[in-house]
Amino acid sequence: MTGQSLQDFVRAYEVAHPDDVCTVDREVSLDQDITAVVWELADRGEHPLLRFPCVRGADREVVTNLFASRVRIERMLGARPGELHDRYQHLAANSMEMAELDDGPVTGRVDAGDRIDLFELPLLTHFATDRGPYITSGIVVAEDAAGGRGNLSYHRSVVASPTSLGTSLHSRGDLWRLLQDAAASGRRLPVAMVIGAHPLFMLAASARAPFDVDEREIAGGLLGEPLEVVRTPKHGLRVPASAEVVLEGEIDPAADEDEGPFGEFSGYSSDRSTRNRIDVCTVMQRDGAVWVDVVGGNSQEHLNLGRVPREAEMIAKLKDRFGSVVGVHYPNSGTHFHCYVAVDQRRPGEARQALLGLLGWDPYLKTVVAVDADVDITSDAEVLWALATHFQPERDMIVIGGLPGSALDPSADKLGTTSRLALDATRGAGFDAQRVQISDEARAVGREIAADRAGEVNG
Ligand SMILES: Cc1cc2nc3c(=O)[nH]c(=O)nc-3n(C[C@H](O)[C@H](O)[C@H](O)COP(=O)(O)O)c2cc1C
């Protein structure tokens, strides 16, 4: 471990993997420049951790693209190449209670009342289609009134006034449930928004854990040591002691705040929102805080953060229940709505069973495709080839309607009610076509000639 702060992590990572960190010394603006850099690099197949020390109008460095590479996430978790999901699942299962401290770096500066002006934060606009600047890496901490079990979840937020944020709880996860409980007992819900913390805390926050599981304890599992926390001044919520910035406040269940549109993971700008308001009463910041951003839209980072814990959970569940499942992949092209599953089918129907399991367990999935284990599920082209050659629509397709899905799917109604499609593109029992083959000898010749040509081209 390198300590529990984001800045410790970035420093250590840069020493270990200097080629995977890019510091942009040129001055950039708060308005879309950072998104444009992420997009242009991604078009070239590059996904480095990005540091922007010179952002016009910002009083601090901006760090982004932390999660844009699966290899980097493997390294964060100490996983060997290809073992991302097993390692995540193993560490997350060893959750640890938090360690409470009296103070920590984030208590370095605490402002309350008139001293708060949220417009002073380095607020980035990500897309021309956004309502305006958005906080995109904000992780909301809330605790249930009875036992203090906590929940972490991300919520896009726009600064509505010097002391309030407009936010959306459209994924209707555990924070939504806590807010409904508060409303039923006539209370405002105390919350704290963490902006910038150790990447493993950020990864744990994106897990859709059961209601009685506290993702701060999962963060401890991922870190391999208890998450060190301090209490916020007014409501005593436990937040990472080494966080960069924490906004403490309350959500009034009855209050309404206009927010959106915002560029969402679907690749579309969305104004589907629960339009909640967070009234901020305290701002905590460490000395020399950096600003952590997650570029929205269907960026690799936005998608990875949401899907890595989900893929890990789905693989574990499927393998536990169905021995024939070999792997699961959520492709970029499907945002969070598509999943490919590879099966080593020994009995007819096993692939369908795995497909139905996926559709039942992951509420965001809309289309799932099963292929045989020799098909590379990380390649859209291979999966489409399997679909083209193994799949018969009349025989191999299952459609189920009227299910709750993502409200951000533009093709679904505003509550996200959706139908789901399972496509069995495994070869099946009666399949007898022979796949084309090239002899090993010919392959060796081909490799030599290709290598010679590469040498000529590269000089
Ligand atoms: C980068 C990022 C941004 C997100 N933004 C939102 C958001 O604005 N509103 C929302 O309801 N969910 C959002 N989500 C999804 C929730 O944070 C996520 O589903 C979370 O795991 C819910 O957990 P819970 O069921 O434990 O509350 C976002 C997820 C990520 C990774």
The ligand as an SDF file (V2000), in Angstrom:
LIG
                    3D

 31 33  0  0  0  0  0  0  0  0999 V2000
  -19.0800    7.6820  -12.9790 C   0  0  0  0  0  0  0  0  0  0  0  0
  -20.4630    7.2950  -12.5670 C   0  0  0  0  0  0  0  0  0  0  0  0
  -21.4750    8.2350  -12.5560 C   0  0  0  0  0  0  0  0  0  0  0  0
  -22.7600    7.8990  -12.1500 C   0  0  0  0  0  0  0  0  0  0  0  0
  -23.7170    8.8520  -12.1010 N   0  0  0  0  0  0  0  0  0  0  0  0
  -24.9360    8.5550  -11.6100 C   0  0  0  0  0  0  0  0  0  0  0  0
  -25.9260    9.5670  -11.4590 C   0  0  0  0  0  0  0  0  0  0  0  0
  -25.7240   10.7260  -11.8170 O   0  0  0  0  0  0  0  0  0  0  0  0
  -27.1250    9.2200  -10.9290 N   0  0  0  0  0  0  0  0  0  0  0  0
  -27.4100    7.9400  -10.5510 C   0  0  0  0  0  0  0  0  0  0  0  0
  -28.5030    7.6820  -10.0780 O   0  0  0  0  0  0  0  0  0  0  0  0
  -26.4910    6.9490  -10.6990 N   0  0  0  0  0  0  0  0  0  0  0  0
  -25.2650    7.2270  -11.2070 C   0  0  0  0  0  0  0  0  0  0  0  0
  -24.3210    6.2510  -11.3380 N   0  0  0  0  0  0  0  0  0  0  0  0
  -24.6760    4.8870  -10.9710 C   0  0  0  0  0  0  0  0  0  0  0  0
  -24.5990    4.6410   -9.4850 C   0  0  0  0  0  0  0  0  0  0  0  0
  -23.5840    5.3430   -8.8420 O   0  0  0  0  0  0  0  0  0  0  0  0
  -24.3320    3.1680   -9.3000 C   0  0  0  0  0  0  0  0  0  0  0  0
  -25.3420    2.4390   -9.8820 O   0  0  0  0  0  0  0  0  0  0  0  0
  -24.1910    2.8130   -7.8640 C   0  0  0  0  0  0  0  0  0  0  0  0
  -23.4720    1.6190   -7.8220 O   0  0  0  0  0  0  0  0  0  0  0  0
  -25.4920    2.6200   -7.1520 C   0  0  0  0  0  0  0  0  0  0  0  0
  -25.1710    1.9140   -6.0140 O   0  0  0  0  0  0  0  0  0  0  0  0
  -26.2250    1.5510   -4.9150 P   0  0  0  0  0  0  0  0  0  0  0  0
  -27.2670    0.6910   -5.5340 O   0  0  0  0  0  0  0  0  0  0  0  0
  -25.3800    0.8290   -3.9020 O   0  0  0  0  0  0  0  0  0  0  0  0
  -26.7630    2.8330   -4.4100 O   0  0  0  0  0  0  0  0  0  0  0  0
  -23.0480    6.5620  -11.7730 C   0  0  0  0  0  0  0  0  0  0  0  0
  -22.0410    5.6070  -11.7900 C   0  0  0  0  0  0  0  0  0  0  0  0
  -20.7570    5.9540  -12.1770 C   0  0  0  0  0  0  0  0  0  0  0  0
  -19.6900    4.9050  -12.1730 C   0  0  0  0  0  0  0  0  0  0  0  0
  1  2  1  0
  2  3  1  0
  2 30  2  0
  3  4  2  0
  4  5  1  0
  4 28  1  0
  5  6  2  0
  6  7  1  0
  6 13  1  0
  7  8  2  0
  7  9  1  0
  9 10  1  0
 10 11  2  0
 10 12  1  0
 12 13  2  0
 13 14  1  0
 14 15  1  0
 14 28  1  0
 15 16  1  0
 16 17  1  0
 16 18  1  0
 18 19  1  0
 18 20  1  0
 20 21  1  0
 20 22  1  0
 22 23  1  0
 23 24  1  0
 24 25  2  0
 24 26  1  0
 24 27  1  0
 28 29  2  0
 29 30  1  0
 30 31  1  0
M  END
$$$$
